[in-house]
């Protein structure tokens, strides 16, 4: 995967704007790679959700329904979700500080489900902008698998939505967002095959396309087991029947591997069978990636031996020798806040099993995201749009495909509503990309302007003042007068000054806003507003909190209004104090805002400290900042400082292979010196091996050609260099 133009544009929108993104692209263009990159490198607070359990596990996230605690019934626009679907304090805090929501496999998300998410976010964030003001990163391909809609659900949602597709969500229609399409296909390189795939994806294959494709038709084809063919079918029952039949044909002992499930791991999210039956000679598929590169998700092989110590040996067509496969563990997690108030995954349960599944046949749905060298495609019973395209696009080459049933126009189903949407988005996307520099500037400016937006405080004080005037003035005449005076002073000393100051900010360019002289004005302004807000509200909030009200209804109103005002005041005051000291930058502001919303206490400082105490404090603050840095970046920073791979691994308690992977991520960045990782003569030898064997060859043939003096990490780095 190379950091191409579309990849860079998508990253800019994600990291440097507040604009929502729909990231799409054909199969094999790197959508999953981009998601992984965002998770590892973005400074924004995010969660990742997906429409199904398996998709969520693969994306390293959680299901939409479980995180947002949504009922399974269709959502009617405007309806309020019942209070029995209540949220824990921890989840409320996560949602209230969220910068970005990532939804993977969004093509399978229904419009009403997206509106349910919008409802929850607006309610819990107390923000009536679409999705509560949260930036969205939607990832998927509308030409692949579509939402599942039962006839019963269709009868309901068709009354409110033009289509079940996510793009007809009412909330999304009110949301400015950009569509970015990843165009470089990394899975296939044969231009003939790519042309056929593109035409089928668009729903308009030519006669020549179908003729060439159907030359691969061979209904009686019986593959040689050493070739590793997998059959892709349209229905679960077809796959189960084929696998049972093939397994029964094998002689020899049957072994059953029972998964170990610990804690909460829903059965619908199991990545493979809980009771996996295998025999020597069974065709299997790996269902996850091996960190050392021995196997990958979708690799096909034949069981060569089964050991008593719960191990399986698999022989693969493209590997010499046997791969020993041992149980692996998948995690089911939910999001929580750690002691640093960072959003982290909290493991709720684990599923431990041999990472294999019987693979004479699997459904096309389960094949999404996988890559095969050889496949028998039985798509004659295709029942939904995108199914044929998904099946064909799993394969690297046209020669690796055998058709069990012919591909006709009748089985290539595409939804006209999708075609219309995609056509309109192409034009809109180009406008947004051209506007990217301005949007990046606007984002910085919008965040700075929000620092001096005191409307929530004024609205809160107005509500309290009206409550005192209407219900509490006789009992608390002096406090009622104090609230009137506070409201008047707030308008004169804060709101009017802030309006003028925000106008000054709005007229500046980002370069002018970042100028040191203007940054000093920002610090001075923050100090001014912090001082005045403290003077205005310190006494009035304390005195209001001390009163007793006999009327239960009035008391409830008072408590709610007071809590709301105090929260908004505390957040604004803390942010202003921080900026008055440190100046304004996006990362600091976002972190301080999250800490302020969460009520995270600041470090106490003393006016009279010894030099030793100051050094300790500086070290602690430095460590704290480094803890927020992505793990890969921490390794790269140590590399730039002069440490070698072994020193970094020892310092950070990581394996050398992990450190290699971290460093390779920053290939081409300032400070990346390939000569410190590989001696020049070894690098030249590896480059020559790639030229001789072909730069699209896998790592294993290169390793075998070079021998034990060359590591997979060194070969992987040179391959990255040659991309």
Buried (B, 14 or more C-beta within 10 A) or exposed (E): BEEBEBBEBBBBBBBBBBBBBBBBBBBBBBBBBBBBBBBEBBBBBBBBBBBBBBBBBBBBBBBBBBBBBBEEEBBEBEEEBEEEEEBEEEBEBBBBBBBBBBBBBBBBBBBBBBBBBBBBBBBBBEBEBBBBBBBBBBBBBBBBBBBEBEEEBEEBBEEBBEBBBBBBBBBBEEBEBBBBBBEBBBBBEBEEBBBBBBBBBBBEBEEEBBEBBEEBBEEEEEBEBEEBBBBBBBBEEBBBEBBEEBBEEBEEEEBEBEBEBEEEBBEEBBBBBBEBBBBBBBBBBBBBBBEEBBBBBBBBBBBBEBEEEEEBBBBBBEBEEBBEBEBBEBBBBBBBBEEEBBBEBEBBBBBBBBBBBBBBBBBBBBBBBBBBBBBBBBBBEBEBBBBBBBBBBBBBBBEBBBBBBBBBEEBBBBBEBBBEBBEEBEEEBEEBBEBBEEBBBBBBBBBBBEBBEBEBBBBBBBBBBEBBEEBBBEBBEEBBEBBBEBBEBBEEBBBEBBEEBBEEBEEBEBEEBBEEEBBEBBBEBBBBBBBBBBEBBEEBBEBBEEBEBEEEEBEEBBEEBBEBBBBBBBBBBBBBBBBBEBBBBBEBBBBBBBBBBBEBEEEEEEEEEEEEEEEEBEEEEEEEEEEEEBEBBBBBBBBBEEBEBEBBBEEBEBEBBBBBBBBBBBBEEEEBEBEEBBEEEBBEBBBEBBEEBEEEBBEBBBBEBBEEEBBBBBBBBBBBBEE
